[in-house]
Amino acid sequence: MRCLLALLALSTISVRMSAQATEKDLARAKRVLASTPLIDGHNDLAWAIRQSTTAPRDVAAYDLRKRTTGHTDLARLKAGMVGAQFWSVYIPGEVGDSGFARVQMEQIDIARRFIEMYPERFQWALTAAEIRSAFRKKKIGSLLGLEGGHAIENSLGTLRAYYDLGARYMTLTHNVTLDWADAAADSARHGGLTAFGKEVVREMNRLGMLVDLSHVSPGTMSDALDVTEAPVIFSHSNARALVDVPRNIPDSILKRLPANGGVAMMTFVTSFISGNAAAYEREENQALLPLRRQHGTDTAAFRAASEAWQATHPRPVVTIGNVADHIEHIRRVAGINHVGIGGDFDGISITIQGLEDVSKYPALFAELAHRGWSDGDMKKLAGENILRVLSRAEVVASKARRTRPASTRTISELDGASVR
């Protein structure tokens, strides 16, 4: 009976990994992740803490030593073999009259405090060498990713201040087009980057802050690739050739990554991974649009209508295999040196079957092992590619700082616009 139960349990575990991956594949995946740091490009834990329904903004109350209500805690990070993390310090682009910088500083404060609260597991690691050092100590190298250039409020001085506080990438936009850059989810007012936007990219190169092209329009992607001296990243985006949504990366851009040296980091947003999931969301949004306009989304009436609609419209299942398909597409188009992982945990509500939280990364690598990936290629995907990008950005910054001072250019000077 015990043998039968063990076999049933083993079968259940294998199904959760993927339809095909085996325990042997999982064991090999874990050996790979024990030998090189798995570096995730995007986790929204800081925003989850801010939005906590029980103790908003209270870092101590959101105890990572216990199982949290979200996707991330210390035990699950260990099970997921996470070696380093860009902790996103996201703020909405629609904050309003209160300004962006105050909210951004609050989010940086939240992130810095939870990193410092768990020294047994987290370690500040703001360079490639420091990430490797943290990994040797079995700690999670921690650095910040600033999501949305609206946070700099058209100020290069503010950009530099964020870098000094630990931001090692900035997503040029979030969902809102800025005075100097077009977003993927908004109108393309500039055709890409303005003159000031290009100066932002140059100053990021001088600092050693990675230019993150997730969330931006194809025109902004192209302009940034034309201007940048350092490799770019997409901290959490997938392949538009497989799922045609604005947040994914066109093949025309992916083909430019080898010359640039950059990395596209796969995210686990179901509607970016599956065409069926994307179609489901469009249908749901259309069906609920009248209620949303009438009541807004944060009302009992809207929530009841949403639950009723979902009860009669089963959500499509998205699997680890779907994620692996995107990874392999980008590998084919851009090459093995230009792909990484950026899950977006705690920034998503619907999860992928088998990738429900930060403990599940080994299952994804088991799927790739089953598909015939070599240990060396899995190491590149896990972290070696992004470590190379960080190292190169550090070299570019060192040279740039010797040859040019901090930029004092303004948006009014370069674009003829008034600074907000």
N, C-alpha and C positions, 0 to 999 in steps of 0.2 A: 504493500500500500504506500509506504514512504517513497519507494522508487517511482511509483506512478505519480504521486503528488509532485515529486521533484521534476519529473519529465513535463508535467503540466505547467509547472511554474516556469521552467526553462522555455517552454513553447510560448508562454505569455510574454516573457521578456524579449524573445526574439521578434515577436510580432510588433512589439512596441518600438524596437530598433528600426525595423523596416520589414517589408514583405519578404526580403531576400537575405539580408545580412545575418550572419551566424555568430555564435559565441567566439569562434576563432577570429572572425573579422573584428569583433569588439575588443578582444584581447590585443590584437595588433594595433588598433586605433589607440588604445590606452597606453601602449608602449611608446607610440609616437608622441602622444601628448605629455608623457612623463619626461621626454627628452628635449622638448622645445616648447617655449611658452605659447599657449593658445591666447592670442590677443584679440579681444572683442572690441569693435570700433564704436559701439553705441549702446549704452544702458542708461535708462531714464530713472534710476533709483532716486536721484535728488528730487525729481518732480513728484514721484510717488510719495516721498516723505512730506513734501509741501502740501500735497492734496489729501493726505491721510484723513479719513473720516473721524478717527478717534482722537488724534493728537496732531493736528496739522503743524508742520514745520518743527516738530519736536524730535530731534535726532535721537535722543536717549530713549524716548518712548518707542520709537520704531526700532526695536531691539533685533539686530541682525544675528545675535547668538541664538535666537529662537526662530521657529518657522514663521515667516511673515505671511501676510495676506496676499502679497504680490509674487513676483517671479524670482526674487533675489534674497538670499540670506547666506550666512557663512557656510553652513553645512552643504547647501546646494551648490555654491560656488566650488567647494572642495570636490564634491561628487562630479561636477562638470569639468574638473581639471583646468579651470580658468587660470591662466598664468599672468595676464595683465589686462587692464580694463581702461578704456577711455570712458570716464563717467560723464555723461552728457549733462551740461548745465543749461538746459533748454528754458527759454521763456517765450510766451506767445508773442507774435508780431502785432497783436491787436490789443495791447495792454491799455492804451488810451492816454488820457492827458497826464497821468502820473509819471510818464516817462519810462524808458526801458532800463536805464542804468541801475536804478535802485533795485528793481526786481532781479536783475542779473547779479548784482552783488549779493543779494540774499541767497540766490541759488548757489553761487560759488561758496558762500559761507556754509550752507548746508552740506555741500559735497566735501569741503575741506574738513568739516567737523566729523562726518561719519568715517572718513578715511583715517583721521587721527584717533578716533574712538576705539579702533580695533587693531592696535599695532602688532598683535600676534598674527594677523592675516593680511593686512594692507600695509603697503610701503610706498611713500611718494617716490616716483620714478619718472623723471621728466626727460630723460634721454634714452637712447637705445641701450647704452652701456648700463644704465641704472636699472632698466627693465630686466636685462640678463642677470644682473647682480641680485635683484629681488627674487627672481625665479630660482637661483641657486640656493637661496635661503628659504625656499618653499613659501614665499609670500606673493601676493598679487600686486604687481607693479601698478600704481594708480596715477593717472593723469587726467586732465579735464578736456572735454571737447565742447566748445561753445557753439550752440546750435542757433544760428540766425544772426546775420550781420546787422540787423536792426539794433542790436544791443550796443553797438559802438556809437550810435546816434551821430553818424557822419563825422566822427572824430578819430583821427589817427592816434592822438594821445590816449584816448580811451582804449583803443585796440592794444596799445603797448602796455597799459595798466593790466588788462586782462591776461596778457602773456605773462607778466610778472607774477600774477596770482596762480599760474599753473595751467592756463589754457594752451594746449598744444595743437589744436586745430580750431578753425572757425568755418562753419557752414555759411557760405556767403549770403544765402537767404534761408528763410523758412518758407512758409506758405504765402507770404505777402511780398509783392514786388517793392523794392526799395527805391530811394531817390537815385541809386547808382547801380542797381542790379535787378534783372528780371528773375522772377520765381517761376517754377514749373506750374504751380497751381493758381497763378494769377495772370493778369494781362502782361504782355511783353511790350512795355512802353519804350524801352531803350534799344531793343534789338540785341541785348546781351549786357555788356558792361559799359558804363560811361567812362569818361576820362578819369574821374575820381575813383570809380570802381577798379580800374586798372592800377591806380596808385595804391589802393588797398592791397591788391595782390602783391605788388612789388614790396610793400612794407612788411607784409606777412613773410615773404621770402627773406627779407633782411633780418627779421626777428628769429626765424626758424619755426614759425607757426604754419602747420600744414593747411593748404587750401582745400577745403572740403566742398565737393560739387554735388553732393546729395541735395535735393530740393530745388536746384536751380534749373532754369530753362536750357534747352540745347544751345541757344545763342550765348548764354552766359558760360556754359561749359566750354564752348569753342573759344570764346575770347580769353577766358582764364588760361586755357592751354596755350594760346598764342603768346601770352604775356609772361607766364610763370617761368622762373629759372630753376625751380625745384619740382620734384614729383608731386602730383596732386593725389587726393584720395576721394573716394565716394564712401562715406562712413556707414551708410545703410541704404543701398539701392540694388536693384536687380536688372535683368536683361529685358529691354523693351521688345526685342525680337520675339520673345516668348510670351510676354504679357504686355499689351500695348496700353500702358497707363503713363501719365506724364512724369511720375516719379521714377520711372525706370530709365536705363541708359541706352540710347540708340547705338547700334553697331558702328555707325560712323564715328562716334566718340570712342568707343571701345578700341577701335583700330588705331587710335592715336596714342593709346597708353604705352605701348612698347617704346616709342620715341621719347615719351615724357618720363617713363619709369614708374608711373603711378599705379595705384591699386584700387580695384572695385570690390567693396566688402559687402557680401551677401546678407540681406536682412530677412527676417522671418515674418514679415507682414503678409498675411494670407492673400490679400487682393493684389499684391505685387508679384506673388509666386504662382497663382493659379488664375487662368482666364475665367474659369467657372466662378471662382470666388469674387473676382472683379465684377462679373456680370450680375451676381447675386446682390452685391452692394449697390450697384446702379439701380437695380429693380427695387430694392428696399428703399433707397433714398427717394426714388420717384413716387413710390406708393405713400410714403409718409410725409412728403413735401408739404401738402396743405396743412397738416397738423403742426409741422415744424414752424411754418410761417405764422400760424394762429397762436400757438402756445409756447413755442420754444422747446428745446430738448430737455430742460431740467424741470419737468412738471410730471405729476402723476398721470395726467391724461395722455401725454406723449409716451411715457414709459409703458402704460397699459396697451396702447395701440401697437407699439413696437413689439411687445411680447406676443400679442395676439397674431400679428403678421408672421412673426418667426415661427409660431406654433404650427401654422399651415404651410410654411415654406421652409423645408429642411435646408440647413446650411450645407454647402458642399464640403466634403472632407478634403483637406490639403495635407499632404504627406511629406515625409523626409525625402522620398524619391523626387517629388516636385522641386524641392530645394536643390537637390543634387543636380537636377537637370539644368537649372540656372547656372550653377557653378561650372558645370561642364561646358555650357554654351560660351561662357565668358573665357574659359580656358581655351576653347577652340578659336575664338575671335581675337582675343588679346594676348593669350599665352599664359602658361602656368605661373610666370613671375608677376602676374598682375591681378590676382584674385585673393580675397581675404574674407573675413567673417565680421558682420556687424549686426547682431541679433535684434536690437531694439526692444529687449525685454524691459518690462515695466513701462513701456511706451505703447504697448499693444494690448488689446482686450481679448481678441480672438487668436488662439494659438494653433500651431501646426501639430497634427497628430504625431506624437513621438518627440516633439520639441516644445514641451509645455513650459519649461522654465530653464534656468541656467545650469541645471544638473544634467541636461540631455545632450550637450555637445558631443560626447563620445559616440553616441548613436549615429550622428551625422557622419562622423569620420569612419564608423564601421560600414555605413552604406557605401562610402567612397572606396574603402578597402575592398569591399565585395565587388565593386565595379572595376577593380584592377589597378587602382592608384598605387604608386610606389610609396614607400616610407618617405623618400625625399620630397616628393610632390605634396604629400600631406603636410609635411613640415613647412613647406613654403606657404600653403594655404593657411595653416594655423597661426603662424607668426613671423616666419622668416621674411616674407615679402614686406610686411609693414615695418619690421625692424630695419630693413634695407632703406625704405622710404624715409624713415626718421633719421637714419645715419646720413643719408644724402642731403636732407634738408639742413642738418646741422653743419655740414661742409659748406653748402651754399650760403648759409647765414654767416658763418665765420668769415668767408671771403667778402660778402657784401658789407659787413660791418666795418671791415678795414678800408673799404673803398668809397662808402657813402654814409652820410650822417642820417639820423632819424628824419623822416620826411615831415615837413611842416606845411605841406600843401593842403588846401581846403577845398570843399566841394563848391563853394561860391567862386573860388579862383579858377577851378578847372572846368566846372560845368555851368557856371553862371547861375547857380541856384542858391537860394537862401538856406542857411543852416537851421534845422529845426531845433 
